[in-house]
Amino acid sequence: MKRQGYTSTQQREQLLALGSVLRDAREASGQTLEEVAGKVLVRSRLLIAIEEAQTNELPEPIYVRGLIRRYGDVLGLDGQTLANRYGEIPSPKREGRSWARDSVQLRPYHLYGAYVVLIAISVSGLSYLMQRAIPQNAAEPIVDSEVVERLILGGTAPATPTPPPATPEGGPPAEAAGP
């Protein structure tokens, strides 16, 4: 966890002052570093790093504040006040655009557009598959053209005209008596 130049000198001085307060309180209570480390539930090397302000041996500042608070509480001090005295590290300013800061947000109309495109692709794909699945001769008519013509002209009319029945006298055919 070595980080060179991660903390400022002001924070190092703050940590040095807090570390001496914590060390003095620990020694005044008669506890060893290992006993306090067992109560704080951390390794003793972290407590040594806090007492001696070895910032390159410590984790991120937010965790250091938590360690200071717990260390102070174990020693009977106001751990929260001690932790608040340890200042925050300002986040480094980065020049230029960052995806973290300028994250892309999808609006509902983006999703609607994506759904429309997805549906269009799905329909065209299914149409293509259906056309490929239909046999080539399936597009030809099943019925004979004469049968279609007969159905269009009125049901059961014959496809070819037949001559009217001749009368025995050889004259014009007799008119039908009714429909």
C-alpha positions in Angstrom: 0.0 0.0 0.0 2.9 2.3 -0.6 1.8 5.7 -2.1 4.3 8.4 -2.4 3.0 12.0 -2.2 -0.6 10.9 -1.7 -1.2 13.0 1.3 -0.4 16.7 1.9 2.0 17.9 4.5 -0.8 19.5 6.4 -2.5 16.1 6.8 0.7 14.5 7.8 1.1 17.1 10.5 -2.5 16.5 11.6 -1.8 12.8 11.7 1.4 13.3 13.7 -0.5 15.4 16.3 -3.3 12.8 16.5 -0.8 10.0 16.7 1.0 11.5 19.6 -2.3 12.1 21.5 -3.3 8.5 20.9 0.1 7.1 21.9 0.1 9.2 25.1 -3.4 8.0 26.0 -2.4 4.4 25.3 0.7 4.6 27.4 -1.2 6.4 30.2 -3.7 3.6 30.3 -0.9 1.1 30.6 -2.0 -0.9 27.5 0.5 -2.4 25.0 0.1 -1.8 21.3 -0.9 -5.4 20.7 -3.7 -5.2 23.3 -5.1 -2.1 21.8 -4.8 -3.6 18.3 -6.8 -6.6 19.5 -9.6 -4.4 20.8 -9.6 -2.2 17.7 -9.5 -5.3 15.5 -6.6 -4.2 13.3 -3.0 -5.1 12.9 -0.6 -3.4 15.2 1.4 -2.1 12.3 -1.5 0.1 11.3 -1.7 1.6 14.8 2.1 2.2 14.7 1.7 3.9 11.3 -1.0 6.2 12.8 1.1 7.0 15.9 4.2 7.8 13.8 2.3 9.4 10.9 3.6 7.0 8.3 1.1 7.9 5.6 2.6 5.6 3.0 1.8 2.6 5.2 -1.9 3.6 5.7 -4.9 2.9 3.6 -7.2 5.5 2.1 -8.0 8.5 4.3 -11.6 7.5 4.9 -10.4 4.3 6.4 -7.7 6.1 8.5 -10.5 8.3 9.9 -12.4 5.1 10.9 -9.3 3.7 12.5 -8.6 6.9 14.5 -12.2 6.9 15.7 -12.1 3.3 16.9 -8.6 3.7 18.4 -9.8 6.8 20.3 -13.0 5.0 21.5 -11.0 2.0 22.8 -8.7 4.4 24.8 -11.7 6.2 26.3 -11.3 9.3 24.2 -13.9 10.9 22.0 -13.0 9.0 18.8 -15.4 10.9 16.6 -13.9 14.3 17.5 -10.4 12.9 16.9 -11.4 11.5 13.5 -13.0 14.8 12.5 -9.7 16.6 13.3 -8.0 14.5 10.6 -8.8 16.4 7.4 -10.0 15.0 4.1 -7.7 14.7 1.2 -9.0 16.8 -1.7 -9.7 14.7 -4.8 -7.2 15.4 -7.5 -8.5 17.5 -10.3 -8.3 16.0 -13.7 -8.2 18.0 -16.9 -10.3 17.0 -19.9 -13.4 14.9 -20.1 -14.0 11.8 -18.0 -16.5 9.1 -18.5 -17.1 9.0 -14.8 -18.1 12.6 -14.7 -19.8 12.8 -18.0 -21.6 9.5 -18.0 -24.0 8.7 -20.8 -27.5 8.6 -19.7 -30.2 6.9 -21.7 -33.5 8.7 -21.9 -36.8 6.9 -22.6 -36.8 8.1 -26.2 -33.5 6.3 -26.7 -35.1 3.1 -25.5 -38.1 3.7 -27.7 -35.9 4.1 -30.7 -34.0 0.9 -29.8 -37.3 -1.0 -29.4 -38.5 0.2 -32.8 -35.3 -0.8 -34.5 -35.4 -4.2 -32.8 -39.0 -4.8 -33.9 -38.2 -3.8 -37.5 -35.3 -6.2 -37.6 -37.3 -9.0 -36.1 -40.2 -8.5 -38.5 -37.9 -8.4 -41.5 -36.0 -11.4 -40.4 -39.2 -13.4 -39.8 -40.5 -12.4 -43.2 -37.3 -13.5 -44.8 -37.5 -16.9 -43.1 -41.1 -17.4 -44.0 -40.4 -16.7 -47.6 -37.6 -19.2 -47.7 -39.8 -21.8 -46.0 -42.6 -21.6 -48.6 -42.0 -23.9 -51.6 -41.5 -22.3 -55.0 -44.6 -24.0 -56.5 -46.9 -22.9 -53.6 -47.4 -19.6 -55.4 -49.2 -21.3 -58.3 -53.0 -21.5 -58.2 -54.4 -24.8 -56.9 -57.6 -24.6 -59.0 -57.9 -24.7 -62.7 -58.5 -21.3 -64.4 -61.8 -22.7 -66.0 -63.1 -23.5 -62.5 -62.2 -20.0 -61.3 -64.0 -18.5 -64.3 -67.1 -20.6 -63.7 -67.2 -19.6 -60.0 -66.9 -15.9 -60.9 -69.7 -16.1 -63.6 -72.3 -17.4 -61.3 -71.8 -20.6 -59.6 -72.5 -23.6 -61.8 -72.4 -22.1 -65.3 -70.6 -24.4 -67.7 -67.1 -23.3 -68.7 -67.9 -23.7 -72.5 -71.1 -22.4 -74.0 -73.4 -25.2 -75.1 -75.9 -24.7 -78.0 -79.5 -24.3 -76.9 -81.6 -27.3 -77.3 -83.3 -27.5 -80.6 -87.1 -27.8 -80.8 -88.7 -30.6 -82.8 -90.1 -28.2 -85.4 -86.8 -26.6 -86.1 -87.9 -23.2 -84.9 -86.5 -21.0 -82.3 -86.1 -22.4 -78.9 -89.0 -22.1 -76.5 -88.9 -19.4 -73.9 -88.5 -20.6 -70.3 -91.7 -20.4 -68.4 -90.1 -18.9 -65.3 -87.0 -18.4 -63.4 
